[in-house]
Amino acid sequence: MGLIWLVLVAIGVWALVRLGRQTEGPRRGQWRVAATLISAVLLAGGALVLSKGGWISGAALVGAGLWLTVSSRMRTVPRTAEGLSASDAASTLGVSVDATPEAVNAAWRRLMARAHPDQGGTEGLAARLNAAKDRLLKK
């Protein structure tokens, strides 16, 4: 019985760590919080049922918990350079439409230093900055 408690504690810690990393907007963030809590309950319930010998229902609960975990992590596809107008790209980077490649790269580096996911930014904003740079450099 000690192993099952260890598994349950591990699932709880995983849920708390995942909840602490929520960086999405309010609507998407609420979905991820709810999905994390529900998937933690499903995984814990599946572990309990599996420990009692209910293989089919336990496997179904674990599978549902894993599916919910994966589906809540799916991200929307960011805008690409093709769907971005030159004026939108220039305003995103804070340069003029006829800026030189050096100015575009300098603005992109300055903004990416703060918007990169490793620096506390979001993947969506970093992808938008990359798309804007690509759009302006491929005039």
PyMOL commands that place a pseudoatom at each C-alpha (Angstrom):
pseudoatom trace, name=CA, resn=MET, resi=1, chain=A, elem=C, hetatm=0, pos=[0.000, 0.000, 0.000]
pseudoatom trace, name=CA, resn=GLY, resi=2, chain=A, elem=C, hetatm=0, pos=[3.006, 2.327, 0.462]
pseudoatom trace, name=CA, resn=LEU, resi=3, chain=A, elem=C, hetatm=0, pos=[3.730, 2.331, -3.273]
pseudoatom trace, name=CA, resn=ILE, resi=4, chain=A, elem=C, hetatm=0, pos=[0.232, 3.515, -4.156]
pseudoatom trace, name=CA, resn=TRP, resi=5, chain=A, elem=C, hetatm=0, pos=[0.566, 6.436, -1.735]
pseudoatom trace, name=CA, resn=LEU, resi=6, chain=A, elem=C, hetatm=0, pos=[3.887, 7.321, -3.313]
pseudoatom trace, name=CA, resn=VAL, resi=7, chain=A, elem=C, hetatm=0, pos=[2.233, 7.334, -6.746]
pseudoatom trace, name=CA, resn=LEU, resi=8, chain=A, elem=C, hetatm=0, pos=[-0.621, 9.516, -5.465]
pseudoatom trace, name=CA, resn=VAL, resi=9, chain=A, elem=C, hetatm=0, pos=[1.794, 12.012, -3.910]
pseudoatom trace, name=CA, resn=ALA, resi=10, chain=A, elem=C, hetatm=0, pos=[3.805, 12.111, -7.142]
pseudoatom trace, name=CA, resn=ILE, resi=11, chain=A, elem=C, hetatm=0, pos=[0.634, 12.873, -9.122]
pseudoatom trace, name=CA, resn=GLY, resi=12, chain=A, elem=C, hetatm=0, pos=[-0.265, 15.637, -6.667]
pseudoatom trace, name=CA, resn=VAL, resi=13, chain=A, elem=C, hetatm=0, pos=[3.189, 17.201, -6.921]
pseudoatom trace, name=CA, resn=TRP, resi=14, chain=A, elem=C, hetatm=0, pos=[3.036, 16.995, -10.713]
pseudoatom trace, name=CA, resn=ALA, resi=15, chain=A, elem=C, hetatm=0, pos=[-0.338, 18.801, -10.698]
pseudoatom trace, name=CA, resn=LEU, resi=16, chain=A, elem=C, hetatm=0, pos=[0.965, 21.560, -8.415]
pseudoatom trace, name=CA, resn=VAL, resi=17, chain=A, elem=C, hetatm=0, pos=[4.086, 22.091, -10.510]
pseudoatom trace, name=CA, resn=ARG, resi=18, chain=A, elem=C, hetatm=0, pos=[2.035, 22.207, -13.684]
pseudoatom trace, name=CA, resn=LEU, resi=19, chain=A, elem=C, hetatm=0, pos=[-0.410, 24.675, -12.172]
pseudoatom trace, name=CA, resn=GLY, resi=20, chain=A, elem=C, hetatm=0, pos=[2.485, 26.909, -11.206]
pseudoatom trace, name=CA, resn=ARG, resi=21, chain=A, elem=C, hetatm=0, pos=[3.624, 27.125, -14.823]
pseudoatom trace, name=CA, resn=GLN, resi=22, chain=A, elem=C, hetatm=0, pos=[0.379, 28.494, -16.238]
pseudoatom trace, name=CA, resn=THR, resi=23, chain=A, elem=C, hetatm=0, pos=[1.237, 31.417, -18.521]
pseudoatom trace, name=CA, resn=GLU, resi=24, chain=A, elem=C, hetatm=0, pos=[-1.742, 31.609, -20.828]
pseudoatom trace, name=CA, resn=GLY, resi=25, chain=A, elem=C, hetatm=0, pos=[-4.453, 34.225, -21.051]
pseudoatom trace, name=CA, resn=PRO, resi=26, chain=A, elem=C, hetatm=0, pos=[-7.363, 34.099, -18.624]
pseudoatom trace, name=CA, resn=ARG, resi=27, chain=A, elem=C, hetatm=0, pos=[-9.747, 31.940, -20.662]
pseudoatom trace, name=CA, resn=ARG, resi=28, chain=A, elem=C, hetatm=0, pos=[-7.180, 29.393, -21.816]
pseudoatom trace, name=CA, resn=GLY, resi=29, chain=A, elem=C, hetatm=0, pos=[-5.488, 29.402, -18.409]
pseudoatom trace, name=CA, resn=GLN, resi=30, chain=A, elem=C, hetatm=0, pos=[-8.732, 28.486, -16.659]
pseudoatom trace, name=CA, resn=TRP, resi=31, chain=A, elem=C, hetatm=0, pos=[-9.183, 25.552, -19.027]
pseudoatom trace, name=CA, resn=ARG, resi=32, chain=A, elem=C, hetatm=0, pos=[-5.664, 24.349, -18.288]
pseudoatom trace, name=CA, resn=VAL, resi=33, chain=A, elem=C, hetatm=0, pos=[-6.152, 24.658, -14.522]
pseudoatom trace, name=CA, resn=ALA, resi=34, chain=A, elem=C, hetatm=0, pos=[-9.393, 22.685, -14.665]
pseudoatom trace, name=CA, resn=ALA, resi=35, chain=A, elem=C, hetatm=0, pos=[-7.879, 20.105, -17.014]
pseudoatom trace, name=CA, resn=THR, resi=36, chain=A, elem=C, hetatm=0, pos=[-4.874, 19.680, -14.728]
pseudoatom trace, name=CA, resn=LEU, resi=37, chain=A, elem=C, hetatm=0, pos=[-7.034, 19.108, -11.670]
pseudoatom trace, name=CA, resn=ILE, resi=38, chain=A, elem=C, hetatm=0, pos=[-9.390, 16.723, -13.452]
pseudoatom trace, name=CA, resn=SER, resi=39, chain=A, elem=C, hetatm=0, pos=[-6.530, 14.772, -15.039]
pseudoatom trace, name=CA, resn=ALA, resi=40, chain=A, elem=C, hetatm=0, pos=[-4.786, 14.485, -11.644]
pseudoatom trace, name=CA, resn=VAL, resi=41, chain=A, elem=C, hetatm=0, pos=[-7.993, 13.067, -10.165]
pseudoatom trace, name=CA, resn=LEU, resi=42, chain=A, elem=C, hetatm=0, pos=[-8.376, 10.650, -13.088]
pseudoatom trace, name=CA, resn=LEU, resi=43, chain=A, elem=C, hetatm=0, pos=[-4.773, 9.481, -12.814]
pseudoatom trace, name=CA, resn=ALA, resi=44, chain=A, elem=C, hetatm=0, pos=[-5.010, 9.051, -9.040]
pseudoatom trace, name=CA, resn=GLY, resi=45, chain=A, elem=C, hetatm=0, pos=[-8.321, 7.217, -9.346]
pseudoatom trace, name=CA, resn=GLY, resi=46, chain=A, elem=C, hetatm=0, pos=[-6.881, 4.994, -12.041]
pseudoatom trace, name=CA, resn=ALA, resi=47, chain=A, elem=C, hetatm=0, pos=[-3.878, 4.195, -9.854]
pseudoatom trace, name=CA, resn=LEU, resi=48, chain=A, elem=C, hetatm=0, pos=[-6.169, 3.284, -6.964]
pseudoatom trace, name=CA, resn=VAL, resi=49, chain=A, elem=C, hetatm=0, pos=[-8.392, 1.095, -9.119]
pseudoatom trace, name=CA, resn=LEU, resi=50, chain=A, elem=C, hetatm=0, pos=[-5.351, -0.612, -10.644]
pseudoatom trace, name=CA, resn=SER, resi=51, chain=A, elem=C, hetatm=0, pos=[-3.978, -1.316, -7.173]
pseudoatom trace, name=CA, resn=LYS, resi=52, chain=A, elem=C, hetatm=0, pos=[-7.273, -3.006, -6.258]
pseudoatom trace, name=CA, resn=GLY, resi=53, chain=A, elem=C, hetatm=0, pos=[-7.140, -5.232, -9.334]
pseudoatom trace, name=CA, resn=GLY, resi=54, chain=A, elem=C, hetatm=0, pos=[-9.621, -3.458, -11.631]
pseudoatom trace, name=CA, resn=TRP, resi=55, chain=A, elem=C, hetatm=0, pos=[-7.492, -3.561, -14.744]
pseudoatom trace, name=CA, resn=ILE, resi=56, chain=A, elem=C, hetatm=0, pos=[-10.014, -2.455, -17.356]
pseudoatom trace, name=CA, resn=SER, resi=57, chain=A, elem=C, hetatm=0, pos=[-11.547, 0.433, -15.430]
pseudoatom trace, name=CA, resn=GLY, resi=58, chain=A, elem=C, hetatm=0, pos=[-8.147, 1.462, -14.035]
pseudoatom trace, name=CA, resn=ALA, resi=59, chain=A, elem=C, hetatm=0, pos=[-6.605, 1.503, -17.491]
pseudoatom trace, name=CA, resn=ALA, resi=60, chain=A, elem=C, hetatm=0, pos=[-9.585, 3.520, -18.779]
pseudoatom trace, name=CA, resn=LEU, resi=61, chain=A, elem=C, hetatm=0, pos=[-9.178, 6.113, -16.012]
pseudoatom trace, name=CA, resn=VAL, resi=62, chain=A, elem=C, hetatm=0, pos=[-5.415, 6.398, -16.560]
pseudoatom trace, name=CA, resn=GLY, resi=63, chain=A, elem=C, hetatm=0, pos=[-5.963, 6.655, -20.324]
pseudoatom trace, name=CA, resn=ALA, resi=64, chain=A, elem=C, hetatm=0, pos=[-8.566, 9.382, -19.868]
pseudoatom trace, name=CA, resn=GLY, resi=65, chain=A, elem=C, hetatm=0, pos=[-6.242, 11.273, -17.523]
pseudoatom trace, name=CA, resn=LEU, resi=66, chain=A, elem=C, hetatm=0, pos=[-3.348, 11.049, -19.977]
pseudoatom trace, name=CA, resn=TRP, resi=67, chain=A, elem=C, hetatm=0, pos=[-5.552, 12.114, -22.891]
pseudoatom trace, name=CA, resn=LEU, resi=68, chain=A, elem=C, hetatm=0, pos=[-6.815, 15.134, -20.954]
pseudoatom trace, name=CA, resn=THR, resi=69, chain=A, elem=C, hetatm=0, pos=[-3.259, 16.056, -19.981]
pseudoatom trace, name=CA, resn=VAL, resi=70, chain=A, elem=C, hetatm=0, pos=[-2.057, 15.921, -23.585]
pseudoatom trace, name=CA, resn=SER, resi=71, chain=A, elem=C, hetatm=0, pos=[-5.091, 17.686, -25.045]
pseudoatom trace, name=CA, resn=SER, resi=72, chain=A, elem=C, hetatm=0, pos=[-4.855, 20.540, -22.552]
pseudoatom trace, name=CA, resn=ARG, resi=73, chain=A, elem=C, hetatm=0, pos=[-1.232, 21.114, -23.589]
pseudoatom trace, name=CA, resn=MET, resi=74, chain=A, elem=C, hetatm=0, pos=[-2.084, 21.595, -27.278]
pseudoatom trace, name=CA, resn=ARG, resi=75, chain=A, elem=C, hetatm=0, pos=[-1.370, 25.122, -28.453]
pseudoatom trace, name=CA, resn=THR, resi=76, chain=A, elem=C, hetatm=0, pos=[-2.922, 27.061, -31.274]
pseudoatom trace, name=CA, resn=VAL, resi=77, chain=A, elem=C, hetatm=0, pos=[-0.787, 27.586, -34.345]
pseudoatom trace, name=CA, resn=PRO, resi=78, chain=A, elem=C, hetatm=0, pos=[0.688, 31.088, -34.310]
pseudoatom trace, name=CA, resn=ARG, resi=79, chain=A, elem=C, hetatm=0, pos=[0.343, 33.430, -37.255]
pseudoatom trace, name=CA, resn=THR, resi=80, chain=A, elem=C, hetatm=0, pos=[2.925, 32.875, -39.939]
pseudoatom trace, name=CA, resn=ALA, resi=81, chain=A, elem=C, hetatm=0, pos=[4.759, 35.446, -42.002]
pseudoatom trace, name=CA, resn=GLU, resi=82, chain=A, elem=C, hetatm=0, pos=[2.417, 34.862, -44.956]
pseudoatom trace, name=CA, resn=GLY, resi=83, chain=A, elem=C, hetatm=0, pos=[-0.672, 35.947, -42.987]
pseudoatom trace, name=CA, resn=LEU, resi=84, chain=A, elem=C, hetatm=0, pos=[0.983, 39.092, -41.647]
pseudoatom trace, name=CA, resn=SER, resi=85, chain=A, elem=C, hetatm=0, pos=[0.885, 42.381, -43.549]
pseudoatom trace, name=CA, resn=ALA, resi=86, chain=A, elem=C, hetatm=0, pos=[3.981, 44.543, -43.751]
pseudoatom trace, name=CA, resn=SER, resi=87, chain=A, elem=C, hetatm=0, pos=[2.385, 47.265, -41.618]
pseudoatom trace, name=CA, resn=ASP, resi=88, chain=A, elem=C, hetatm=0, pos=[1.359, 44.727, -38.941]
pseudoatom trace, name=CA, resn=ALA, resi=89, chain=A, elem=C, hetatm=0, pos=[4.867, 43.272, -38.928]
pseudoatom trace, name=CA, resn=ALA, resi=90, chain=A, elem=C, hetatm=0, pos=[6.428, 46.735, -38.654]
pseudoatom trace, name=CA, resn=SER, resi=91, chain=A, elem=C, hetatm=0, pos=[4.142, 47.749, -35.790]
pseudoatom trace, name=CA, resn=THR, resi=92, chain=A, elem=C, hetatm=0, pos=[4.865, 44.474, -33.992]
pseudoatom trace, name=CA, resn=LEU, resi=93, chain=A, elem=C, hetatm=0, pos=[8.589, 45.164, -34.086]
pseudoatom trace, name=CA, resn=GLY, resi=94, chain=A, elem=C, hetatm=0, pos=[8.221, 48.919, -33.614]
pseudoatom trace, name=CA, resn=VAL, resi=95, chain=A, elem=C, hetatm=0, pos=[10.008, 49.885, -36.822]
pseudoatom trace, name=CA, resn=SER, resi=96, chain=A, elem=C, hetatm=0, pos=[8.911, 51.609, -40.012]
pseudoatom trace, name=CA, resn=VAL, resi=97, chain=A, elem=C, hetatm=0, pos=[7.765, 49.593, -43.020]
pseudoatom trace, name=CA, resn=ASP, resi=98, chain=A, elem=C, hetatm=0, pos=[10.856, 50.640, -44.982]
pseudoatom trace, name=CA, resn=ALA, resi=99, chain=A, elem=C, hetatm=0, pos=[13.343, 49.898, -42.180]
pseudoatom trace, name=CA, resn=THR, resi=100, chain=A, elem=C, hetatm=0, pos=[16.742, 48.499, -43.035]
pseudoatom trace, name=CA, resn=PRO, resi=101, chain=A, elem=C, hetatm=0, pos=[17.505, 44.839, -42.323]
pseudoatom trace, name=CA, resn=GLU, resi=102, chain=A, elem=C, hetatm=0, pos=[19.899, 45.942, -39.573]
pseudoatom trace, name=CA, resn=ALA, resi=103, chain=A, elem=C, hetatm=0, pos=[17.156, 47.968, -37.871]
pseudoatom trace, name=CA, resn=VAL, resi=104, chain=A, elem=C, hetatm=0, pos=[14.719, 45.057, -38.160]
pseudoatom trace, name=CA, resn=ASN, resi=105, chain=A, elem=C, hetatm=0, pos=[17.240, 42.630, -36.670]
pseudoatom trace, name=CA, resn=ALA, resi=106, chain=A, elem=C, hetatm=0, pos=[18.124, 45.062, -33.864]
pseudoatom trace, name=CA, resn=ALA, resi=107, chain=A, elem=C, hetatm=0, pos=[14.450, 45.572, -32.962]
pseudoatom trace, name=CA, resn=TRP, resi=108, chain=A, elem=C, hetatm=0, pos=[13.832, 41.814, -33.138]
pseudoatom trace, name=CA, resn=ARG, resi=109, chain=A, elem=C, hetatm=0, pos=[16.818, 41.078, -30.839]
pseudoatom trace, name=CA, resn=ARG, resi=110, chain=A, elem=C, hetatm=0, pos=[15.725, 43.749, -28.336]
pseudoatom trace, name=CA, resn=LEU, resi=111, chain=A, elem=C, hetatm=0, pos=[12.144, 42.454, -28.170]
pseudoatom trace, name=CA, resn=MET, resi=112, chain=A, elem=C, hetatm=0, pos=[13.077, 38.774, -28.261]
pseudoatom trace, name=CA, resn=ALA, resi=113, chain=A, elem=C, hetatm=0, pos=[15.333, 39.234, -25.228]
pseudoatom trace, name=CA, resn=ARG, resi=114, chain=A, elem=C, hetatm=0, pos=[12.164, 39.813, -23.189]
pseudoatom trace, name=CA, resn=ALA, resi=115, chain=A, elem=C, hetatm=0, pos=[9.609, 37.784, -25.168]
pseudoatom trace, name=CA, resn=HIS, resi=116, chain=A, elem=C, hetatm=0, pos=[11.499, 34.497, -25.450]
pseudoatom trace, name=CA, resn=PRO, resi=117, chain=A, elem=C, hetatm=0, pos=[9.848, 31.651, -23.475]
pseudoatom trace, name=CA, resn=ASP, resi=118, chain=A, elem=C, hetatm=0, pos=[13.115, 30.976, -21.656]
pseudoatom trace, name=CA, resn=GLN, resi=119, chain=A, elem=C, hetatm=0, pos=[13.090, 34.574, -20.406]
pseudoatom trace, name=CA, resn=GLY, resi=120, chain=A, elem=C, hetatm=0, pos=[9.508, 34.490, -19.116]
pseudoatom trace, name=CA, resn=GLY, resi=121, chain=A, elem=C, hetatm=0, pos=[7.743, 35.344, -22.371]
pseudoatom trace, name=CA, resn=THR, resi=122, chain=A, elem=C, hetatm=0, pos=[5.227, 33.220, -24.224]
pseudoatom trace, name=CA, resn=GLU, resi=123, chain=A, elem=C, hetatm=0, pos=[5.667, 30.981, -27.240]
pseudoatom trace, name=CA, resn=GLY, resi=124, chain=A, elem=C, hetatm=0, pos=[2.929, 32.841, -29.096]
pseudoatom trace, name=CA, resn=LEU, resi=125, chain=A, elem=C, hetatm=0, pos=[4.571, 36.242, -28.733]
pseudoatom trace, name=CA, resn=ALA, resi=126, chain=A, elem=C, hetatm=0, pos=[7.971, 34.848, -29.714]
pseudoatom trace, name=CA, resn=ALA, resi=127, chain=A, elem=C, hetatm=0, pos=[6.435, 33.209, -32.787]
pseudoatom trace, name=CA, resn=ARG, resi=128, chain=A, elem=C, hetatm=0, pos=[4.710, 36.486, -33.716]
pseudoatom trace, name=CA, resn=LEU, resi=129, chain=A, elem=C, hetatm=0, pos=[8.007, 38.375, -33.428]
pseudoatom trace, name=CA, resn=ASN, resi=130, chain=A, elem=C, hetatm=0, pos=[9.730, 35.751, -35.600]
pseudoatom trace, name=CA, resn=ALA, resi=131, chain=A, elem=C, hetatm=0, pos=[6.949, 35.986, -38.186]
pseudoatom trace, name=CA, resn=ALA, resi=132, chain=A, elem=C, hetatm=0, pos=[7.178, 39.790, -38.212]
pseudoatom trace, name=CA, resn=LYS, resi=133, chain=A, elem=C, hetatm=0, pos=[10.958, 39.673, -38.709]
pseudoatom trace, name=CA, resn=ASP, resi=134, chain=A, elem=C, hetatm=0, pos=[10.616, 37.122, -41.501]
pseudoatom trace, name=CA, resn=ARG, resi=135, chain=A, elem=C, hetatm=0, pos=[7.912, 39.207, -43.202]
pseudoatom trace, name=CA, resn=LEU, resi=136, chain=A, elem=C, hetatm=0, pos=[9.966, 42.402, -43.138]
pseudoatom trace, name=CA, resn=LEU, resi=137, chain=A, elem=C, hetatm=0, pos=[13.173, 40.729, -44.266]
pseudoatom trace, name=CA, resn=LYS, resi=138, chain=A, elem=C, hetatm=0, pos=[11.451, 38.948, -47.192]
pseudoatom trace, name=CA, resn=LYS, resi=139, chain=A, elem=C, hetatm=0, pos=[9.973, 42.096, -48.779]
for i in range(1, 139): cmd.bond("trace and resi %d" % i, "trace and resi %d" % (i + 1))
show_as sticks, trace
zoom trace
